[in-house]
Protein backbone atom coordinates (compact mmCIF):
# COMPACT_ATOMS: atom_id res chain seq x y z
CA UNK A 1 0.00 0.00 0.00
CA UNK A 2 1.28 3.51 -0.73
CA UNK A 3 2.51 5.69 2.13
CA UNK A 4 -0.35 7.75 3.55
CA UNK A 5 1.05 11.16 2.59
CA UNK A 6 1.46 9.98 -1.03
CA UNK A 7 -2.00 8.42 -1.12
CA UNK A 8 -3.72 11.53 0.24
CA UNK A 9 -1.79 13.75 -2.18
CA UNK A 10 -3.29 11.78 -5.08
CA UNK A 11 -6.80 11.01 -3.78
CA UNK A 12 -9.39 12.29 -1.35
CA UNK A 13 -9.59 9.25 0.93
CA UNK A 14 -12.56 10.54 2.92
CA UNK A 15 -15.99 9.18 2.03
CA UNK A 16 -17.97 10.30 5.10
CA UNK A 17 -17.97 12.97 7.81
CA UNK A 18 -15.60 10.81 9.84
CA UNK A 19 -12.68 8.50 9.23
CA UNK A 20 -10.90 5.90 11.24
CA UNK A 21 -7.33 4.73 11.14
CA UNK A 22 -6.23 1.27 12.22
CA UNK A 23 -2.54 0.76 12.86
CA UNK A 24 -2.28 -3.03 12.72
CA UNK A 25 1.31 -4.08 12.03
CA UNK A 26 2.75 -7.44 11.05
CA UNK A 27 1.21 -10.04 13.35
CA UNK A 28 3.46 -12.92 12.36
CA UNK A 29 6.62 -10.81 12.34
CA UNK A 30 6.10 -9.28 15.75
CA UNK A 31 4.99 -12.56 17.32
CA UNK A 32 8.32 -14.03 16.21
CA UNK A 33 10.02 -11.30 18.26
CA UNK A 34 7.86 -11.31 21.40
CA UNK A 35 5.04 -13.05 23.22
CA UNK A 36 4.71 -10.27 25.82
CA UNK A 37 2.73 -7.15 25.00
CA UNK A 38 4.29 -4.89 27.60
CA UNK A 39 6.76 -2.72 25.66
CA UNK A 40 7.47 -1.23 22.25
CA UNK A 41 9.36 -3.67 20.01
CA UNK A 42 9.44 -1.69 16.75
CA UNK A 43 10.24 2.04 16.60
CA UNK A 44 7.38 3.67 14.68
CA UNK A 45 8.31 7.31 15.33
CA UNK A 46 9.08 8.06 11.67
CA UNK A 47 5.68 6.68 10.66
CA UNK A 48 3.94 8.82 13.27
CA UNK A 49 5.71 11.88 11.84
CA UNK A 50 4.12 11.00 8.50
CA UNK A 51 0.64 10.31 9.85
CA UNK A 52 0.21 13.37 12.06
CA UNK A 53 0.22 16.02 9.31
CA UNK A 54 -2.37 13.97 7.40
CA UNK A 55 -4.56 13.67 10.49
CA UNK A 56 -4.25 17.38 11.21
CA UNK A 57 -5.37 18.20 7.66
CA UNK A 58 -8.41 15.95 8.12
CA UNK A 59 -9.27 17.63 11.41
CA UNK A 60 -8.82 21.01 9.72
CA UNK A 61 -11.54 19.97 7.27
CA UNK A 62 -13.89 19.29 10.19
CA UNK A 63 -13.64 15.53 9.78
CA UNK A 64 -13.85 13.43 12.93
CA UNK A 65 -10.84 11.09 13.16
CA UNK A 66 -10.85 7.89 15.21
CA UNK A 67 -7.63 5.94 15.68
CA UNK A 68 -6.99 2.41 16.87
CA UNK A 69 -3.61 0.85 17.66
CA UNK A 70 -3.17 -2.92 17.72
CA UNK A 71 -0.44 -4.52 19.86
CA UNK A 72 1.03 -5.92 16.63
CA UNK A 73 1.75 -2.44 15.29
CA UNK A 74 4.78 -1.82 17.53
CA UNK A 75 4.44 -4.40 20.29
CA UNK A 76 2.41 -2.47 22.88
CA UNK A 77 -0.74 -0.54 21.94
CA UNK A 78 -0.63 1.80 24.99
CA UNK A 79 2.99 2.61 24.13
CA UNK A 80 1.98 3.39 20.54
CA UNK A 81 -0.67 5.78 21.83
CA UNK A 82 1.91 7.46 24.05
CA UNK A 83 4.29 7.79 21.09
CA UNK A 84 1.50 9.30 19.01
CA UNK A 85 0.85 11.98 21.64
CA UNK A 86 4.57 12.71 22.05
CA UNK A 87 5.06 13.20 18.31
CA UNK A 88 1.78 15.15 18.03
CA UNK A 89 3.01 17.59 20.68
CA UNK A 90 6.53 17.82 19.31
CA UNK A 91 5.43 18.57 15.75
CA UNK A 92 3.07 21.32 16.86
CA UNK A 93 0.16 22.76 14.87
CA UNK A 94 2.36 23.66 11.91
CA UNK A 95 2.55 19.95 11.06
CA UNK A 96 -0.10 20.33 8.36
CA UNK A 97 2.54 20.43 5.66
CA UNK A 98 3.69 17.37 3.77
CA UNK A 99 6.60 15.62 5.45
CA UNK A 100 9.95 15.58 3.67
CA UNK A 101 10.17 11.83 3.12
C-alpha positions as a Markdown table, in Angstrom:
| # | Residue | x | y | z |
|---|---|---|---|---|
| 1 | Unk | 0.0 | 0.0 | 0.0 |
| 2 | Unk | 1.3 | 3.5 | -0.7 |
| 3 | Unk | 2.5 | 5.7 | 2.1 |
| 4 | Unk | -0.4 | 7.8 | 3.6 |
| 5 | Unk | 1.0 | 11.2 | 2.6 |
| 6 | Unk | 1.5 | 10.0 | -1.0 |
| 7 | Unk | -2.0 | 8.4 | -1.1 |
| 8 | Unk | -3.7 | 11.5 | 0.2 |
| 9 | Unk | -1.8 | 13.7 | -2.2 |
| 10 | Unk | -3.3 | 11.8 | -5.1 |
| 11 | Unk | -6.8 | 11.0 | -3.8 |
| 12 | Unk | -9.4 | 12.3 | -1.3 |
| 13 | Unk | -9.6 | 9.2 | 0.9 |
| 14 | Unk | -12.6 | 10.5 | 2.9 |
| 15 | Unk | -16.0 | 9.2 | 2.0 |
| 16 | Unk | -18.0 | 10.3 | 5.1 |
| 17 | Unk | -18.0 | 13.0 | 7.8 |
| 18 | Unk | -15.6 | 10.8 | 9.8 |
| 19 | Unk | -12.7 | 8.5 | 9.2 |
| 20 | Unk | -10.9 | 5.9 | 11.2 |
| 21 | Unk | -7.3 | 4.7 | 11.1 |
| 22 | Unk | -6.2 | 1.3 | 12.2 |
| 23 | Unk | -2.5 | 0.8 | 12.9 |
| 24 | Unk | -2.3 | -3.0 | 12.7 |
| 25 | Unk | 1.3 | -4.1 | 12.0 |
| 26 | Unk | 2.7 | -7.4 | 11.1 |
| 27 | Unk | 1.2 | -10.0 | 13.4 |
| 28 | Unk | 3.5 | -12.9 | 12.4 |
| 29 | Unk | 6.6 | -10.8 | 12.3 |
| 30 | Unk | 6.1 | -9.3 | 15.8 |
| 31 | Unk | 5.0 | -12.6 | 17.3 |
| 32 | Unk | 8.3 | -14.0 | 16.2 |
| 33 | Unk | 10.0 | -11.3 | 18.3 |
| 34 | Unk | 7.9 | -11.3 | 21.4 |
| 35 | Unk | 5.0 | -13.1 | 23.2 |
| 36 | Unk | 4.7 | -10.3 | 25.8 |
| 37 | Unk | 2.7 | -7.1 | 25.0 |
| 38 | Unk | 4.3 | -4.9 | 27.6 |
| 39 | Unk | 6.8 | -2.7 | 25.7 |
| 40 | Unk | 7.5 | -1.2 | 22.3 |
| 41 | Unk | 9.4 | -3.7 | 20.0 |
| 42 | Unk | 9.4 | -1.7 | 16.7 |
| 43 | Unk | 10.2 | 2.0 | 16.6 |
| 44 | Unk | 7.4 | 3.7 | 14.7 |
| 45 | Unk | 8.3 | 7.3 | 15.3 |
| 46 | Unk | 9.1 | 8.1 | 11.7 |
| 47 | Unk | 5.7 | 6.7 | 10.7 |
| 48 | Unk | 3.9 | 8.8 | 13.3 |
| 49 | Unk | 5.7 | 11.9 | 11.8 |
| 50 | Unk | 4.1 | 11.0 | 8.5 |
| 51 | Unk | 0.6 | 10.3 | 9.8 |
| 52 | Unk | 0.2 | 13.4 | 12.1 |
| 53 | Unk | 0.2 | 16.0 | 9.3 |
| 54 | Unk | -2.4 | 14.0 | 7.4 |
| 55 | Unk | -4.6 | 13.7 | 10.5 |
| 56 | Unk | -4.3 | 17.4 | 11.2 |
| 57 | Unk | -5.4 | 18.2 | 7.7 |
| 58 | Unk | -8.4 | 15.9 | 8.1 |
| 59 | Unk | -9.3 | 17.6 | 11.4 |
| 60 | Unk | -8.8 | 21.0 | 9.7 |
| 61 | Unk | -11.5 | 20.0 | 7.3 |
| 62 | Unk | -13.9 | 19.3 | 10.2 |
| 63 | Unk | -13.6 | 15.5 | 9.8 |
| 64 | Unk | -13.8 | 13.4 | 12.9 |
| 65 | Unk | -10.8 | 11.1 | 13.2 |
| 66 | Unk | -10.9 | 7.9 | 15.2 |
| 67 | Unk | -7.6 | 5.9 | 15.7 |
| 68 | Unk | -7.0 | 2.4 | 16.9 |
| 69 | Unk | -3.6 | 0.8 | 17.7 |
| 70 | Unk | -3.2 | -2.9 | 17.7 |
| 71 | Unk | -0.4 | -4.5 | 19.9 |
| 72 | Unk | 1.0 | -5.9 | 16.6 |
| 73 | Unk | 1.7 | -2.4 | 15.3 |
| 74 | Unk | 4.8 | -1.8 | 17.5 |
| 75 | Unk | 4.4 | -4.4 | 20.3 |
| 76 | Unk | 2.4 | -2.5 | 22.9 |
| 77 | Unk | -0.7 | -0.5 | 21.9 |
| 78 | Unk | -0.6 | 1.8 | 25.0 |
| 79 | Unk | 3.0 | 2.6 | 24.1 |
| 80 | Unk | 2.0 | 3.4 | 20.5 |
| 81 | Unk | -0.7 | 5.8 | 21.8 |
| 82 | Unk | 1.9 | 7.5 | 24.1 |
| 83 | Unk | 4.3 | 7.8 | 21.1 |
| 84 | Unk | 1.5 | 9.3 | 19.0 |
| 85 | Unk | 0.8 | 12.0 | 21.6 |
| 86 | Unk | 4.6 | 12.7 | 22.0 |
| 87 | Unk | 5.1 | 13.2 | 18.3 |
| 88 | Unk | 1.8 | 15.1 | 18.0 |
| 89 | Unk | 3.0 | 17.6 | 20.7 |
| 90 | Unk | 6.5 | 17.8 | 19.3 |
| 91 | Unk | 5.4 | 18.6 | 15.7 |
| 92 | Unk | 3.1 | 21.3 | 16.9 |
| 93 | Unk | 0.2 | 22.8 | 14.9 |
| 94 | Unk | 2.4 | 23.7 | 11.9 |
| 95 | Unk | 2.5 | 19.9 | 11.1 |
| 96 | Unk | -0.1 | 20.3 | 8.4 |
| 97 | Unk | 2.5 | 20.4 | 5.7 |
| 98 | Unk | 3.7 | 17.4 | 3.8 |
| 99 | Unk | 6.6 | 15.6 | 5.4 |
| 100 | Unk | 10.0 | 15.6 | 3.7 |
| 101 | Unk | 10.2 | 11.8 | 3.1 |
